[in-house]
Amino acid sequence: MRDAAAMAPALHRQSLVEAPILPTLLRLTAPNLAAMVVLALVAIFETVYIGILGTAQLAAIALAFPLAMLMQMLSAGAMGGGVSSAISRALGAGDSARASALAVHALAIGTLAGLGFSLLFLLLGRSILSLLGGRGVVLEQAVLYADVALTGAIAIWLLNTLASIVRGTGNMRVPSLTLLAASALQIALGGTLGLGLGPVPRLGLTGVALGTVISSSLGAGFLLWFLRSGKANVGLAFSAGLNREMFFDILKVGAVAAFSPLQSVLTVLILTRLVASLGTETLAGYGIGARLEFLLVPIVFAVGVASVPMVGMAIGAGNVPRARQVAWTAGGVATLALGTIGLAVAAMPGLWSGLFTADPTVRAAANLYLRWAGPGFAFFGLGLALYFASQGSGKILAPVLAATVRLGVVALGGWWLTALDAPASAIFALVSLSMVAYGAATATAVYFTPWEARTVRAQ
């Protein structure tokens, strides 16, 4: 039994390095996609019961939402990708001792980053929310939420960091099931504490925030136990100590990748400002269309994070051609999925816009947006999937710079269109053009960036 347990990690590594690429990628994607769908449901359920609390609470959660999403993207997508990349490359090279040591370094980074975010929001939360436009009762309600959910950022950082450690071994099932359970608990706790169901007093947005922090803490606790139990393909080698080289191995991917979500948020803010100048109805229509984009990101995330350990282990094993094939396969899957959805909504936009409004003016604006932006979804999927795959290779700078191309197209194009007093159709066409530019630039960056194999040495 002990020999079989010892052989399990090697057999698992062999399956990721040698098994057929597309079936393996889809098998790893499936549990991630299920977890992402449930996370989307959390947002829907929270919107429902926050709506019961009142309009001010809905506005407050909308104010705090970009900050919460940015933290999720940084901890799960950017730094999480750096963690999974470093561990998978070590395992691909057959160095399980290094992988276990890297896991400890990843935990240290997640803890420090979480504490940093918690301290930031504790000291400056009100000022940041006010800067974003919070005023009066809306600001007060947003602060109530942020005082718990955002100052409890360490729980979210630890959950996503530990999940990324496990994903780096190629195990998508355990972190996905953990996130599923944490999401279900968040819905139950947030609704119970927020609305005051049964004997529980109504805590409002404070209760909703407590649901997030408690569920994230329990999920992080379970993953920590899993990594310490010996059941994972990597452990936590606390006795190995800390060294600069291993921190660098994670941060050279995670820290650089963090610029991508920052650029994405800035791009959205610029577009929102451009559309807001066209009137309330147009802005509302844009919001309906942009909501679809938000729901598409988890699809690409599911494919992308599945590709990270496959690329990383291939790089660690010295099989660069396979690593590249995995990346392009992931890009193809994401392109096909989002391209299909984009063409469908471009042809029949009312299927989506009709779910949210009956106002003919708002619906017309949403339909116009989807007709222009829909064809660009395929390129958005391609770029984002290749961004994740590049994390596995350890070469992330060029794909991050490709995101800068999209930001530049939106900023410069928006300035030009504003000077021309252009109509909504021109701005929505700019959105599609920026997606095409992003996908093309990322594909070009990945094609020309060398992914040479490097020997990974234990420290």
ABEGO torsion letter per residue (X at the ends): XAAAAAAAAAAAAAAAAABBAAAAAAAAAAAAAAAAAAAAAAAAAAAAAAAAAEAAAAAAAAAAAAAAAAAAAAAAAAAAAAAAAAAAAAAAAGBAAAAAAAAAAAAAAAAAAAAAAAAAAAAAAAAAAAAAGBBEAAAAAAAAAAAAAAAAAAAAAAAAAAAAAAAAAGBAAAAAAAAAAAAAAAAAAAAAAAAGBEABBBAEAAAAAAAAAAAAAAAAAAAAAAAAAGABABBBBAAAEBBAAAAAAAAAAAAAAAAAAAAAAAAAAAAAAAAAAAEAAAAAAAAAAAAAAAAAAAAAAAAAAAAAAAAAAAAAAGBAAAAAAAAAAAAAAAAAAAAAAAAAAAABAAAAAAAABABAAAAAAAAAAAAAAAAAAAAAAAAAAAAAAAAAAGBAAAAAAAAAAAAAAAAAAAAAAAAAGBBAAAAAAAAAAAAAAAAAAAAAAAAABBBBBBBBBBX
